[in-house]
Amino acid sequence: MPARIVTSKERQAQQKSYTVSRAYRISVIEGVFAQIYGNLGNIGSNFITKFMVLLSASPLQFSVLSALGQVAAVFQPLGVALMQRLKRRKRVCVAITAAGRFLTFFLGAALLFASPRAGIVFLLALLFVSAALQAVGSNIWIAWVSDLIPIGIRGRFFARRNQILVFSGLVAGYILSYGTDLFETGGGALRNFLGRWLDPEVLFTPRNQAWWLAGIFVLAGIIGFIGLLILSRQPDRKRSLQEQMSLKRKFSEPLKNRNFRLLLAFGVWWMLAIGVGSAFWGPFMLKKLQMSMFQMQLYGSLHMGASLLSYSFWGRFIDRWGNKRAMLICVLLGGLNPMFWLFMTPANHSILWFEGLLSGAMWAGNAVVTTNFVLAIAGKGREQTYSALYGAVGGVAMMASTLLTGAFFPQPLQIGARLLEPEQVVFGIGGILRWLSLIPLLAVAEKRSVVPSRR
């Protein structure tokens, strides 16, 4: 029996399947290194927060730290501009991201300044430039990956990828946070064990803890560069430039899309609400609840564990029911989470562990929806521009509320027999604002939503 001739169409289908499979695999492996890098040396890292505490940062400076991560998103449209005349994305994406991660090596140099205030300014400036460069690279990466992964499996792709990434970041964070706690008074069994040969009071001092953190930032830079070497092996499809729009038209087109404007209105409100209190979760744990880095990591473990378990659910839910319904659930849970913090004290914060589980599940869904919702509304080939505008506008909104929270930091509030700390007042306001974001979300009509089976 003669062998069946493989048609050109079948060969193309096989090649496409192979490309998708390879992109999926490399994206996950590279993402593991990127996740660990981010957990150690990016804005939002517990280690950055602890470093700022050791440098005696003020509430306003913590607000600036949180805001910098969002204002950096304003630079996402640069990714669109850079790709305007280029047919391939890989080289530019890797180069710009590498420049941002390179700056992480120098974060610990903040300790070399005679004035802690000057060191904090240096640290914040470095983190801002690093975050801005990586935001540009991230925007290019989103367009690159969305071009490789079919929309029908994109929800499950991002969910599965995030699931693996969160677990890897969790393991690395545990190991290094335990080492960080060696420098705290009563820093665990390992400190007592090492005390047989070393003098903990001499070696494990707060000053040495700061240098330990500086070493963690160097390690983060190394891990980040390994991830980029892996990313450079990901497939890259050649883009057609035959019908290329001008930049002015490219950026104005999404704003003419009424549905995108409605989504943008929701995004602004949601990010404004998230920004209220975003700078104070970590400092509140360390300073007001008097938690150790290990306890913070335990909270993070519950948060991430819930994320790991729920990513698959969110991926299937989004592919079946759509992003809007998923986001409605996230908003309801997102407004509830800050309310738990109103009842926490140094003597009793056991409710924190339940909140960590609930929060982890919610943010897992939010992460997948935020990435996928804009891509679902954008037209084919327009994903990068829509994503850049959404990220930039939302980033400015969160930056504004974060800075305003630090500038107008409230006084403690007495409610009956309960005295709320200033941070708790902020958390409560933020929770209410999150719930109110349901108003603009309900007006959004999701494009390409999946019609559920009636069987």
BAZA-217335 format. One record per residue (C-alpha): residue number from 1; residue in one letter; x, y, z. Coordinates in steps of 0.1 Angstrom, whole numbers, plus 2048, in hexadecimal, padded with zeros to 3 digits. Example, Ala and Ser with C-alpha at 12.3 -4.5 7.8 and 13.67 -1.06 7.14 Angstrom:
REM BAZA-217335
  num  residu  east  north   up
    1       a   87B    7D3  84E
    2       s   889    7F5  847
//
This chain:
REM BAZA-217335
  num  residu  east  north   up
    1       m   800    800  800
    2       p   810    821  7F6
    3       a   818    83A  811
    4       r   7FF    856  814
    5       i   80C    877  806
    6       v   80C    893  820
    7       t   7FC    8B2  812
    8       s   80A    8D5  815
    9       k   7ED    8DE  82B
   10       e   7F4    8C1  843
   11       r   819    8CA  844
   12       q   810    8ED  84E
   13       a   7F9    8E0  869
   14       q   814    8C9  877
   15       q   82E    8E6  877
   16       k   815    8FD  888
   17       s   80E    8E2  8A3
   18       y   833    8DD  8A8
   19       t   839    903  8AB
   20       v   81D    907  8C5
   21       s   82A    8E9  8D9
   22       r   84E    8F6  8D9
   23       a   843    91A  8E2
   24       y   82D    90C  8FE
   25       r   84A    8F7  90C
   26       i   865    912  90A
   27       s   84D    92D  917
   28       v   847    918  937
   29       i   86C    910  93D
   30       e   877    934  937
   31       g   85A    940  94D
   32       v   867    92C  96B
   33       f   887    940  96A
   34       a   874    961  964
   35       q   85D    959  982
   36       i   87A    952  99A
   37       y   88C    971  98E
   38       g   86D    986  993
   39       n   866    978  9B6
   40       l   889    981  9C1
   41       g   891    9A2  9AF
   42       n   873    9B3  9A1
   43       i   85C    9CD  9B0
   44       g   843    9BA  9C5
   45       s   85D    9A1  9D2
   46       n   85D    99A  9F7
   47       f   883    99E  9F6
   48       i   880    9C1  9E8
   49       t   867    9CA  A03
   50       k   87D    9BC  A1E
   51       f   89B    9D0  A0F
   52       m   886    9F0  A11
   53       v   87D    9E9  A35
   54       l   8A2    9E5  A3E
   55       l   8A8    A06  A2D
   56       s   88D    A16  A43
   57       a   876    A20  A26
   58       s   858    A35  A2E
   59       p   833    A2E  A24
   60       l   836    A47  A07
   61       q   856    A35  9FB
   62       f   844    A14  9FC
   63       s   828    A24  9E8
   64       v   841    A30  9CE
   65       l   850    A0D  9CC
   66       s   82E    9FE  9C5
   67       a   825    A1A  9AC
   68       l   846    A15  998
   69       g   83B    9F3  98D
   70       q   81C    A02  97E
   71       v   82A    A21  96F
   72       a   843    A0B  95D
   73       a   825    9FD  94A
   74       v   821    A1E  939
   75       f   83F    A14  924
   76       q   82E    9F6  916
   77       p   823    A09  8F6
   78       l   848    A0D  8EF
   79       g   847    9E8  8E7
   80       v   82E    9EF  8CB
   81       a   843    A0B  8BE
   82       l   863    9F6  8BE
   83       m   852    9DA  8AA
   84       q   843    9F2  890
   85       r   85C    9EA  875
   86       l   86A    9C9  882
   87       k   85F    9A7  875
   88       r   86B    993  892
   89       r   867    998  8B7
   90       k   87F    981  8C8
   91       r   89F    995  8C7
   92       v   890    9B6  8D3
   93       c   87C    9A5  8EE
   94       v   89A    992  8FD
   95       a   8B1    9B1  8FA
   96       i   89A    9C9  90B
   97       t   891    9B1  927
   98       a   8B5    9A9  92C
   99       a   8BD    9CE  931
  100       g   8A3    9D0  94C
  101       r   8AE    9B1  95E
  102       f   8D2    9BC  95D
  103       l   8CB    9D9  974
  104       t   8C0    9C0  98F
  105       f   8E4    9B8  996
  106       f   8E9    9DB  9A4
  107       l   8CC    9DD  9BC
  108       g   8E1    9D5  9DA
  109       a   8F7    9F3  9D3
  110       a   8DE    A07  9E5
  111       l   8F0    9FD  A05
  112       l   90F    A10  9FA
  113       f   8FF    A32  9FE
  114       a   908    A44  A1E
  115       s   8E3    A4F  A22
  116       p   8C8    A35  A22
  117       r   8B1    A4E  A11
  118       a   8C9    A51  9F4
  119       g   8CC    A2C  9F2
  120       i   8A6    A29  9F0
  121       v   8A4    A43  9D4
  122       f   8BF    A2F  9C1
  123       l   8AC    A0E  9C7
  124       l   88B    A1D  9BB
  125       a   89B    A2D  99C
  126       l   8AC    A0C  992
  127       l   88C    9F8  997
  128       f   878    A11  982
  129       v   890    A0F  964
  130       s   892    9E9  967
  131       a   86C    9E6  969
  132       a   867    9FE  94C
  133       l   87E    9EA  935
  134       q   86E    9C9  93F
  135       a   84B    9D7  939
  136       v   855    9DF  915
  137       g   864    9BC  912
  138       s   844    9AD  921
  139       n   82E    9BE  908
  140       i   842    9B1  8EB
  141       w   841    98E  8FB
  142       i   81B    98F  8FE
  143       a   818    996  8D9
  144       w   832    97C  8D1
  145       v   821    960  8E5
  146       s   7FD    96A  8DA
  147       d   809    965  8B6
  148       l   816    942  8BE
  149       i   7FA    935  8D5
  150       p   7D7    930  8C5
  151       i   7BB    944  8D7
  152       g   7A8    924  8DD
  153       i   7C1    917  8F6
  154       r   7D0    938  902
  155       g   7BD    938  923
  156       r   7C9    915  92C
  157       f   7EC    91E  920
  158       f   7F0    93D  937
  159       a   7DF    92A  953
  160       r   7F6    90B  950
  161       r   815    921  94C
  162       n   80D    936  96A
  163       q   806    917  97E
  164       i   829    909  978
  165       l   83A    92B  97D
  166       v   829    932  99E
  167       f   835    911  9AC
  168       s   859    918  9A2
  169       g   859    93B  9B1
  170       l   84A    92C  9D1
  171       v   867    914  9D6
  172       a   882    92D  9D0
  173       g   871    947  9E6
  174       y   86F    92E  A03
  175       i   894    925  A02
  176       l   8A0    949  A01
  177       s   887    957  A1A
  178       y   892    93D  A33
  179       g   8B6    948  A2E
  180       t   8AB    96C  A32
  181       d   89B    964  A54
  182       l   8BD    958  A61
  183       f   8C4    97D  A67
  184       e   8A5    982  A7D
  185       t   8A5    97D  AA3
  186       g   89B    959  AAA
  187       g   89F    952  A85
  188       g   896    92D  A86
  189       a   8A6    90B  A8A
  190       l   8C0    911  A6F
  191       r   8CD    930  A81
  192       n   8D0    91C  AA1
  193       f   8E1    900  A8F
  194       l   8FB    917  A7F
  195       g   900    928  AA0
  196       r   914    909  AAB
  197       w   931    915  A95
  198       l   929    939  A8E
  199       d   91F    957  AA4
  200       p   8FC    961  A98
  201       e   8FE    982  AAA
  202       v   91C    98B  A94
  203       l   914    97B  A73
  204       f   8EE    97D  A71
  205       t   8E9    9A2  A77
  206       p   8D0    9B9  A66
  207       r   8ED    9CA  A52
  208       n   8F8    9A8  A45
  209       q   8D4    99F  A3D
  210       a   8D3    9BD  A25
  211       w   8F3    9B0  A14
  212       w   8E3    98D  A12
  213       l   8C6    99D  A00
  214       a   8DE    9AF  9E8
  215       g   8EC    98C  9E0
  216       i   8C9    980  9D9
  217       f   8C4    99B  9BF
  218       v   8E4    991  9AE
  219       l   8D8    96D  9AD
  220       a   8B7    979  99F
  221       g   8C9    98A  982
  222       i   8DC    96A  97A
  223       i   8BC    956  97A
  224       g   8AB    970  964
  225       f   8C6    96E  94A
  226       i   8C4    948  949
  227       g   89F    94C  941
  228       l   8A6    963  924
  229       l   8BF    94B  915
  230       i   8A3    931  915
  231       l   88A    94B  907
  232       s   8A1    951  8EA
  233       r   899    92E  8DE
  234       q   874    934  8DB
  235       p   866    934  8B7
  236       d   85F    956  8A7
  237       r   848    95A  88A
  238       k   850    974  86F
  239       r   837    990  86F
  240       s   829    99F  850
  241       l   82E    9C5  84C
  242       q   81B    9C9  82C
  243       e   7FD    9DB  83C
  244       q   80F    9EB  858
  245       m   7FC    A08  869
  246       s   80B    A28  874
  247       l   812    A2A  89A
  248       k   7F8    A46  89E
  249       r   7DD    A30  88D
  250       k   7E8    A11  8A0
  251       f   7E4    A22  8C2
  252       s   7C4    A35  8BA
  253       e   7B2    A16  8AB
  254       p   7AC    A05  8CD
  255       l   79D    A24  8DB
  256       k   783    A24  8BF
  257       n   778    A02  8CA
  258       r   75B    A08  8E2
  259       n   75E    9E6  8F3
  260       f   783    9EC  8FA
  261       r   77C    A0E  909
  262       l   763    9FD  920
  263       l   77D    9E3  92A
  264       l   796    A00  92F
  265       a   77E    A12  946
  266       f   77B    9F2  95B
  267       g   7A1    9EE  95A
  268       v   7A7    A11  967
  269       w   78E    A0D  983
  270       w   79B    9EA  98D
  271       m   7C0    9F6  98D
  272       l   7B7    A15  9A1
  273       a   7A7    9FF  9BB
  274       i   7C4    9E6  9BC
  275       g   7DC    A03  9C0
  276       v   7CB    A0E  9E0
  277       g   7E0    9FB  9FA
  278       s   7F6    9E8  9E1
  279       a   815    9F6  9F1
  280       f   80E    9EB  A14
  281       w   806    9C6  A15
  282       g   82A    9BB  A1A
  283       p   835    9D8  A32
  284       f   815    9D2  A46
  285       m   81F    9AD  A4B
  286       l   842    9B5  A55
  287       k   83D    9D4  A6A
  288       k   81A    9D3  A79
  289       l   813    9AD  A7A
  290       q   837    9A7  A83
  291       m   83A    989  A6B
  292       s   85B    97A  A61
  293       m   866    975  A3C
  294       f   85F    950  A41
  295       q   83B    957  A4C
  296       m   837    96E  A2F
  297       q   843    952  A18
  298       l   82A    93B  A29
  299       y   80F    953  A21
  300       g   81C    955  9FD
  301       s   81C    92F  9FC
  302       l   7F7    92E  A04
  303       h   7F1    949  9EB
  304       m   805    938  9D0
  305       g   7F8    915  9D9
  306       a   7D5    921  9D4
  307       s   7E0    931  9B3
  308       l   7F0    910  9A8
  309       l   7D0    8FD  9AF
  310       s   7B9    916  99F
  311       y   7CC    91F  97F
  312       s   7BE    900  96D
  313       f   79B    909  978
  314       w   79F    92D  96B
  315       g   7AD    922  94A
  316       r   790    90A  943
  317       f   777    923  951
  318       i   783    93F  93A
  319       d   785    929  91B
  320       r   762    91D  922
  321       w   74F    93B  931
  322       g   765    958  927
  323       n   77A    972  938
  324       k   75E    989  944
  325       r   74E    970  95A
  326       a   76F    966  969
  327       m   777    98A  970
  328       l   756    98F  981
  329       i   75F    974  99A
  330       c   782    983  99F
  331       v   774    9A5  9A7
  332       l   75C    997  9C1
  333       l   778    983  9D2
  334       g   791    9A0  9CD
  335       g   77B    9B8  9E1
  336       l   777    99E  9FD
  337       n   79C    997  A02
  338       p   7A6    9B9  A11
  339       m   789    9B7  A2A
  340       f   79A    99A  A3C
  341       w   7B8    9B0  A43
  342       l   7A2    9C7  A59
  343       f   7A1    9AD  A74
  344       m   7C6    9A4  A76
  345       t   7DD    9AC  A93
  346       p   800    9A1  A9D
  347       a   7F0    98A  AB7
  348       n   7D6    97B  AA0
  349       h   7DB    97A  A7A
  350       s   7D1    955  A75
  351       i   7B6    961  A5D
  352       l   7D3    96B  A46
  353       w   7D8    947  A3B
  354       f   7B4    944  A2F
  355       e   7B6    965  A1D
  356       g   7D6    959  A0C
  357       l   7C3    93C  9FD
  358       l   7A7    951  9F1
  359       s   7BD    96D  9E4
  360       g   7D3    954  9D2
  361       a   7B6    945  9BF
  362       m   7A9    968  9B6
  363       w   7CA    976  9A9
  364       a   7D0    956  995
  365       g   7B0    95D  982
  366       n   7B7    982  980
  367       a   7DA    97B  971
  368       v   7CB    965  955
  369       v   7AE    97B  94E
  370       t   7C3    99B  94C
  371       t   7D9    98C  932
  372       n   7BE    97B  91E
  373       f   7A1    994  920
  374       v   7B3    9AF  90B
  375       l   7BF    995  8F2
  376       a   79B    988  8EE
  377       i   78E    9AB  8E6
  378       a   7AB    9B6  8CF
  379       g   7A9    9AE  8AA
  380       k   7C1    996  89A
  381       g   7E4    9A5  899
  382       r   7DA    9C1  8B0
  383       e   7E0    9AF  8D1
  384       q   801    9C1  8D9
  385       t   7F3    9E4  8D5
  386       y   7D3    9DD  8E9
  387       s   7E8    9CC  904
  388       a   800    9E9  905
  389       l   7E5    A04  909
  390       y   7D2    9F0  923
  391       g   7F1    9EA  937
  392       a   7FD    A0E  935
  393       v   7DC    A1E  93F
  394       g   7D6    A05  95A
  395       g   7FA    A0A  967
  396       v   7F5    A30  969
  397       a   7D4    A2B  97C
  398       m   7E4    A14  996
  399       m   803    A2A  999
  400       a   7EC    A48  9A1
  401       s   7D8    A37  9BC
  402       t   7F7    A27  9CB
  403       l   80A    A48  9CE
  404       l   7EB    A5A  9DB
  405       t   7E7    A3F  9F6
  406       g   80B    A46  A02
  407       a   807    A6B  A00
  408       f   7E6    A6C  A13
  409       f   7EF    A50  A2B
  410       p   7D2    A4F  A45
  411       q   7D3    A4F  A6B
  412       p   7C7    A31  A7F
  413       l   7A1    A2E  A80
  414       q   78D    A24  A9F
  415       i   76D    A10  A96
  416       g   75C    A06  AB6
  417       a   774    9F1  ACA
  418       r   78A    9EB  AAB
  419       l   7A8    A01  AA3
  420       l   7B1    9FE  A7F
  421       e   7D5    A05  A75
  422       p   7DA    A1E  A58
  423       e   7E2    A02  A40
  424       q   7C2    9F0  A4A
  425       v   7AE    A10  A42
  426       v   7BE    A10  A20
  427       f   7B6    9EB  A1A
  428       g   792    9F0  A22
  429       i   78E    A0D  A0A
  430       g   79F    9F9  9EF
  431       g   788    9DB  9F4
  432       i   769    9F1  9EF
  433       l   778    A01  9D0
  434       r   77F    9DE  9C1
  435       w   75A    9D4  9C5
  436       l   74F    9F4  9B4
  437       s   763    9EB  995
  438       l   747    9D3  98C
  439       i   734    9F1  97E
  440       p   74A    9F6  960
  441       l   752    9D1  95C
  442       l   72D    9C9  956
  443       a   72C    9E0  938
  444       v   748    9CD  926
  445       a   73C    9B5  90A
  446       e   756    99A  906
  447       k   760    993  8E2
  448       r   766    96F  8D7
  449       s   757    962  8F7
  450       v   752    93C  8F7
  451       v   72F    92F  8F6
  452       p   72B    913  90F
  453       s   71E    8F2  904
  454       r   6F9    8EA  90B
  455       r   6FF    8C5  910
//
